[in-house]
Amino acid sequence: MNFRYATIIAAALMLISCGQRRANDNETTEQTATTSTELSFPSTTIPEMVPPADRATYLAEHFWDRFDFSDTTYCNQPDITEQAYANYLNILRYVEPTVAAQSVSALMKSAEVDSTMFDYFVSLTDKYLYDPNSPFRNDELLIPALEAMIASPMLDDVEKIRPQSQLDMAQKNRIGQKANDFRYTLHDGSTGRMYSIEAEYLIIFINNPDCPACKAIREQICDSPMLSEMIERGVMKVLAIYPDEDITAWLNYRHNIPASWINSYDKQLRLRDEELYDLKAIPSLYLLDSEKRVMLKDCNLVPQIEEAIYYAEQSKQ
């Protein structure tokens, strides 16, 4: 049993058991209290006939079925509703992208029953799927949510300006599509094009000098036996690029970048000024394949890169 399959089953079983406990708790409450009802999230019970391999999909499609979107009391209960939203996003990691996107669209549509509830889920979308510091950040889930906002009658034209801007950026360099090309400049003034770099895998490492998080990412790449071995063999290359204009700071710091990497800066400032790449959070990592298609977008965890390469290599066998 592989890790992906085991995680799906674990997530499903966890939610089933939680649902059973809460169901029992509700029965006890009904029997012992008549004056008040404790607010809780109505979890989904998976029918026994659903095969284990399809349980995550079932949860994604039915997670919110019993939730009362008209009850705005839930908007003031983050330990219930926000926690449920985080659990929901975790489930979406283990279903097909089309299923996840349809589920997010349906969720936003369901929230339209009440303006307060809709605004609440807009805020959750921003916090969990858009914020660069969120571990759940995911443009492929953010896009259907933003599209639902733009199409919704719950927002006026002015309120739709921000989600439209976010959507325009999220649709750049999408996973599976070719990344935007750009020209980079080395310390000796020579230049090259990202598309001209020949390697089975290419990491684009957008960084700033003296950035503690950038230093941490650089060290993680260097400390990864898997990535270090691939770089040494030439199977992988790393293009470190500085996107801002303080070239003196970049020159003073350039010796901290491994000699085996392509250490460069964006002389034309196209990444920033033309928004070729999303720079709201630095450092930012992109993993590309040999055709310069995006495998990972704007991630900040080296284990994600290792996992993506592992599965890509497994699919070749």
matplotlib code that plots the C-alpha trace (Angstrom):
import matplotlib.pyplot as plt

x = [0.0, 1.6, 1.6, -0.9, -3.5, -2.9, -3.4, -6.7, -8.0, -6.7, -8.4, -11.7, -11.6, -10.8, -13.8, -16.1, -15.1, -15.6, -19.0, -20.0, -18.8, -20.7, -23.8, -23.7, -23.1, -26.1, -28.3, -27.2, -27.9, -31.3, -32.0, -30.7, -31.2, -34.3, -33.4, -30.3, -28.3, -24.5, -23.3, -21.1, -20.1, -22.3, -19.7, -20.2, -20.7, -19.4, -21.7, -20.2, -20.7, -18.2, -14.8, -11.8, -10.2, -13.2, -13.8, -11.8, -13.7, -17.0, -15.9, -14.9, -18.2, -20.4, -18.4, -20.8, -24.1, -25.4, -23.9, -26.5, -25.2, -28.0, -26.9, -24.5, -23.7, -21.1, -19.2, -18.3, -17.1, -13.7, -12.9, -15.9, -16.2, -12.7, -11.3, -13.8, -12.6, -9.0, -10.0, -11.8, -8.8, -6.7, -9.1, -8.9, -5.2, -6.0, -8.6, -8.4, -7.9, -11.2, -13.1, -11.4, -12.1, -15.8, -16.1, -14.7, -17.0, -20.0, -19.0, -18.8, -22.2, -23.7, -22.4, -24.4, -27.5, -26.4, -24.2, -22.5, -21.8, -20.5, -18.2, -16.9, -15.9, -14.3, -12.2, -11.3, -10.3, -8.0, -6.5, -6.0, -5.6, -4.1, -1.9, 1.7, 2.3, -0.5, 0.5, -2.7, -1.9, -2.9, -3.6, -5.4, -8.0, -7.9, -8.8, -12.3, -13.0, -12.0, -14.0, -17.0, -16.5, -16.3, -19.5, -21.4, -24.2, -23.1, -20.2, -20.5, -18.2, -15.8, -15.6, -14.7, -11.6, -9.4, -10.4, -10.0, -6.5, -5.7, -7.2, -5.0, -1.9, -3.0, -3.5, 0.1, 2.6, 0.0, 0.9, 1.1, 1.6, 4.9, 6.4, 7.0, 10.4, 12.8, 16.4, 18.8, 22.1, 25.3, 27.9, 30.2, 27.4, 26.7, 23.0, 21.0, 17.4, 15.6, 14.3, 17.8, 18.8, 19.0, 18.2, 15.6, 14.5, 15.0, 14.5, 13.8, 14.9, 13.6, 15.5, 16.9, 20.3, 20.4, 16.9, 16.8, 14.1, 16.1, 19.1, 17.1, 15.8, 19.2, 20.6, 17.7, 18.5, 22.2, 21.4, 19.1, 21.0, 18.5, 18.7, 22.5, 23.1, 20.8, 22.6, 26.0, 25.0, 23.5, 20.0, 18.9, 19.9, 19.1, 18.6, 18.8, 17.5, 17.3, 14.3, 15.1, 17.4, 20.0, 22.7, 25.4, 23.7, 23.4, 27.1, 28.2, 26.1, 26.7, 29.5, 26.9, 25.2, 26.7, 29.1, 27.1, 24.0, 23.3, 23.4, 21.7, 19.7, 16.8, 18.5, 15.3, 13.2, 10.6, 9.7, 8.6, 7.4, 5.6, 4.5, 5.8, 6.0, 4.1, 6.5, 4.3, 6.4, 10.1, 11.7, 9.7, 10.5, 9.3, 10.0, 10.0, 10.4, 12.7, 10.0, 9.8, 6.3, 5.5, 5.5, 5.4, 4.4, 5.6, 6.3, 8.6, 9.2, 12.1, 10.3, 7.6, 10.2, 11.6, 8.1, 7.2, 10.4, 9.9, 6.4, 7.6, 10.4, 8.0, 5.6, 8.4, 8.9]
y = [0.0, 3.3, 6.5, 8.3, 5.5, 5.0, 8.7, 8.7, 5.8, 7.4, 10.7, 8.9, 6.8, 9.7, 11.6, 8.6, 8.0, 11.7, 11.6, 8.6, 10.2, 13.4, 11.5, 9.7, 13.0, 14.5, 11.6, 12.0, 15.7, 15.1, 12.7, 14.9, 18.5, 20.2, 23.8, 24.2, 22.6, 22.7, 23.9, 21.4, 20.6, 18.0, 15.6, 13.3, 9.6, 7.5, 4.7, 1.2, 0.4, 3.1, 1.4, 2.6, 4.1, 6.3, 7.5, 10.7, 11.6, 11.0, 13.2, 16.0, 15.9, 15.6, 17.3, 20.3, 18.5, 18.8, 22.2, 24.9, 27.9, 30.1, 29.8, 32.7, 31.7, 29.4, 32.4, 33.3, 29.7, 29.3, 26.3, 24.6, 26.1, 27.2, 23.9, 22.1, 24.2, 23.2, 19.5, 19.9, 21.3, 18.5, 16.0, 17.8, 17.1, 13.4, 13.7, 14.3, 18.0, 18.2, 16.8, 19.2, 22.2, 21.3, 20.8, 24.3, 25.9, 24.1, 25.2, 28.9, 28.6, 27.0, 29.9, 32.4, 31.6, 34.4, 37.4, 37.1, 33.5, 34.2, 36.9, 34.5, 31.9, 34.6, 35.4, 31.7, 31.4, 34.4, 33.1, 29.5, 29.4, 32.8, 33.9, 33.0, 31.8, 29.3, 25.6, 25.1, 27.6, 26.2, 28.1, 25.1, 25.4, 29.2, 29.6, 28.0, 29.9, 33.2, 32.4, 31.7, 35.1, 36.9, 35.2, 35.7, 38.3, 38.6, 40.9, 44.2, 45.3, 47.1, 44.1, 41.9, 43.9, 42.2, 38.6, 39.4, 40.6, 37.5, 35.3, 36.9, 36.1, 32.6, 31.6, 32.3, 29.4, 26.9, 23.3, 21.4, 24.5, 25.9, 28.5, 32.0, 32.4, 35.2, 36.4, 36.2, 38.0, 36.6, 38.5, 38.9, 40.6, 37.5, 36.6, 33.5, 32.4, 30.2, 28.1, 27.5, 25.6, 21.9, 19.6, 16.9, 19.0, 22.7, 24.5, 28.2, 29.7, 33.3, 34.8, 37.9, 38.5, 38.2, 36.7, 34.2, 32.1, 32.1, 30.8, 28.1, 26.9, 27.0, 24.9, 22.4, 21.9, 21.4, 19.0, 16.9, 13.7, 13.2, 16.7, 17.0, 13.8, 14.9, 18.3, 16.6, 14.3, 17.2, 15.7, 18.7, 22.4, 25.2, 28.7, 31.2, 34.6, 37.9, 39.9, 43.4, 46.3, 46.4, 44.7, 45.7, 43.7, 40.7, 40.9, 41.0, 38.0, 35.9, 33.8, 32.2, 30.5, 27.1, 27.2, 24.4, 26.6, 29.3, 32.4, 35.3, 38.5, 40.0, 43.0, 44.0, 43.5, 41.7, 39.1, 41.9, 44.8, 42.6, 40.2, 37.2, 35.4, 35.8, 37.6, 38.3, 35.9, 35.3, 32.8, 31.1, 27.7, 26.4, 22.9, 22.5, 19.4, 19.1, 20.8, 23.7, 22.6, 23.5, 20.6, 22.6, 26.3, 28.8, 26.2, 26.8, 23.2, 21.1, 17.8, 18.8, 18.9, 15.5, 14.0, 15.4, 14.1, 10.7, 10.3, 11.6, 9.0, 6.2, 7.1, 6.5, 2.9]
z = [0.0, -1.0, 1.1, -1.0, -0.8, 2.9, 3.6, 1.8, 3.9, 7.1, 6.3, 5.5, 8.6, 10.8, 9.5, 9.8, 13.4, 14.2, 12.5, 14.6, 17.8, 17.1, 16.1, 19.4, 21.2, 19.4, 20.5, 24.1, 23.9, 22.6, 25.4, 28.2, 27.2, 25.8, 26.2, 24.1, 21.4, 21.2, 17.8, 16.0, 12.4, 10.8, 9.5, 6.6, 7.0, 4.1, 2.9, 3.4, -0.3, -1.3, -2.2, -0.1, -3.2, -3.8, -0.2, -0.5, -3.6, -1.8, 1.1, -1.3, -3.0, 0.1, 2.9, 3.1, 2.4, 6.0, 6.8, 7.2, 5.2, 6.4, 10.0, 10.3, 13.9, 12.3, 11.1, 14.7, 15.5, 14.0, 16.1, 14.3, 10.8, 10.1, 11.4, 9.1, 6.2, 6.9, 7.1, 3.8, 2.1, 3.4, 1.8, -1.5, -1.7, -2.3, -5.1, -8.8, -9.7, -11.6, -8.6, -6.2, -8.5, -8.9, -5.1, -4.4, -7.0, -5.4, -2.0, -3.0, -4.7, -1.6, 0.5, -1.6, 0.5, 2.8, 2.2, 5.7, 5.0, 1.5, 2.8, 5.5, 2.9, 0.8, 3.8, 4.4, 0.8, 1.1, 4.3, 3.3, -0.5, -1.3, 1.7, 0.9, 4.5, 4.4, 4.2, 2.2, -0.5, -3.8, -7.0, -8.6, -5.8, -5.6, -9.2, -9.1, -5.9, -7.5, -10.6, -8.4, -6.7, -9.9, -11.2, -8.0, -7.6, -3.9, -4.9, -6.8, -9.6, -7.2, -4.9, -7.8, -8.8, -6.2, -7.0, -10.7, -10.1, -8.1, -10.8, -13.5, -11.5, -10.4, -14.1, -14.9, -14.8, -13.9, -13.2, -16.4, -18.6, -19.9, -17.6, -18.7, -20.3, -19.2, -19.7, -16.8, -16.3, -14.7, -12.6, -15.7, -17.7, -19.9, -20.4, -21.1, -21.5, -19.0, -21.9, -23.1, -19.9, -20.8, -17.9, -17.1, -14.1, -13.5, -10.2, -10.4, -7.1, -6.8, -3.9, -2.2, -0.6, 3.2, 3.3, 6.2, 4.5, 1.3, 3.2, 4.8, 1.4, -0.1, 2.7, 2.4, -1.3, -0.6, 2.3, 0.2, -0.9, -3.7, -5.2, -4.6, -6.5, -9.4, -9.6, -9.6, -12.5, -14.4, -14.4, -12.4, -12.6, -10.3, -11.6, -8.7, -9.8, -7.9, -9.1, -7.7, -8.6, -5.8, -7.8, -5.3, -2.6, -5.0, -6.0, -2.4, -1.6, -4.7, -3.2, -0.8, -3.8, -4.7, -7.6, -9.3, -9.6, -12.2, -10.0, -11.8, -11.6, -13.6, -15.2, -17.1, -13.9, -16.1, -13.4, -11.1, -13.3, -15.9, -13.3, -15.2, -11.9, -8.6, -6.2, -3.3, -1.3, -1.5, -1.6, -4.2, -5.9, -9.2, -10.5, -14.2, -16.4, -19.5, -21.6, -19.1, -18.0, -14.4, -12.1, -8.9, -8.6, -6.0, -3.3, -0.4, 0.8, -0.6, 0.4, -2.1, -4.8, -3.8, -3.8, -7.2, -8.7, -7.1, -8.5, -11.9, -12.0, -10.9, -13.7, -16.2, -15.1]

ax = plt.figure().add_subplot(projection="3d")
ax.plot(x, y, z, "-o")
ax.set_aspect("equal")
plt.show()
